[in-house]
Amino acid sequence: MLASHNLVEHTYQHIIYELRPCKDKQGQAISGLHNAWIMLNNPAQYNSYTTDAVKEVILAMRESSNDRSVVAVVFTGVGDKAFCTGGNTKEYAEYYAGNPQEYKQYMRLFCDMVSSILMNDKPVICRVNGMRIGGGQEIGMACDFSISQDLARFGQAGPKHGSAPDGGSTDFLPLFVGIENAMFSCTVCDPWSAHEALHYGLLTEVVPALKVNGEYIANPMVHVDKWVDDKGHIIYGKSKTGEDLIKAKEIMKSGVVDLSALDEVVDKYCTKLLYTMPNCLSKTINSLRKHKLEFWDKNKESNRDWLALNMMTEGKAGFRAFNDGPKDNREADFVKLRQMLAEGHEWNDELIKAISPQFQ
């Protein structure tokens, strides 16, 4: 009888863990070989991960790594709106804000989740079924490949909501897109379209997802091909504006999102990985992951300490503003905050109340 190397035997409640048969080059299922699908299952909150979900991702990554029948891992989310938008802001606002000792332990789990992806013995494909924002971007970049439907958007949110993208983006993003683009994404927090992300080197492949009259079309909301703006700059994947945007929205309303083409491409990559020597594949992946791990292992603990303490100041204000503020205003008053700090005001409840939209 073969030994089990799983830490615990577990029934998943917050994610979905599913073994799907590998397919050969003719698309036929192969007996005894599988791809493990790990799916974040919180579509009502854009697949944001709760503390319990983080624990289950760690266990699922470990289980898929240990399973002798698994060839590749597909990490994705339920639905077509979001792969993941990061940590669950409701949980952050209502439990972790103002409790740095608790958030530090949560960040231990988060760091273990990222490490569990980077240490998986099998190649991990991020199937980007929708938005990949904040911590979702970070766990996505920890994967070995990213294949996206072309309506997805990518980016960070930390400095807008009281955090820093120190759960992987400050480590990984410069490796993908270069320091200038990483700096822009991590600080300004403007999202990229899937086509921009592909152009910058963040993705392996982009697949159409919108069907109009039964046929796939490229994302109508962005300039898919090379586009020259009014200043002569060459731009890829930029959002449309003006009349073009109005027309694009009408096209969106007339279509339906269908991710079957995305699944076909994901299956294709899994099959390509199947037709390799398993140990040679694993060694190659681990050698390439060292470039991510060099920065991740160097910074994760000090980042965890800082992120925990930040829950007493900007994190406390930012996450509660996002959770409790009105739908049309979920950000702190940045100008008022800077003015009060310039006057030497201490961080206390009076300051938080003065800058928070829910108290205005």
Buried (B, 14 or more C-beta within 10 A) or exposed (E): EEEEEEEEEBEBEBBBBBBEBBBEEEEEEEEEBBBBBBBBBBBEBBBBBBBEBBBBBBBBBBBBBBBEEBBBBBBBBBBBBBBBBBBBBBBBBEBBBBBBEBBBBBBBBBBBBBBBBBBBBBBBBBBBBBBBBBBBBBBBBBBBBBBBBBBBBBBBBBBBBBBBBBBBBBBBBBBBBEEEBBBBBBBEBEBBBBBBBBBBEBBBBBBBBBBEEEEBBBBBBBBBEEBEEEEEEEBBBBBBEEEBBEEBEEBBEEBEBBBEBBBEBBBBBBBEBBEEEEEEBBEEBBEEBEEBBEBBBEBBEEBBEBBBBBBBBBBBBBBBBBBBBEEEEBBBBEEBBEEBEEEEEEBEEEBBEBBBBBEE
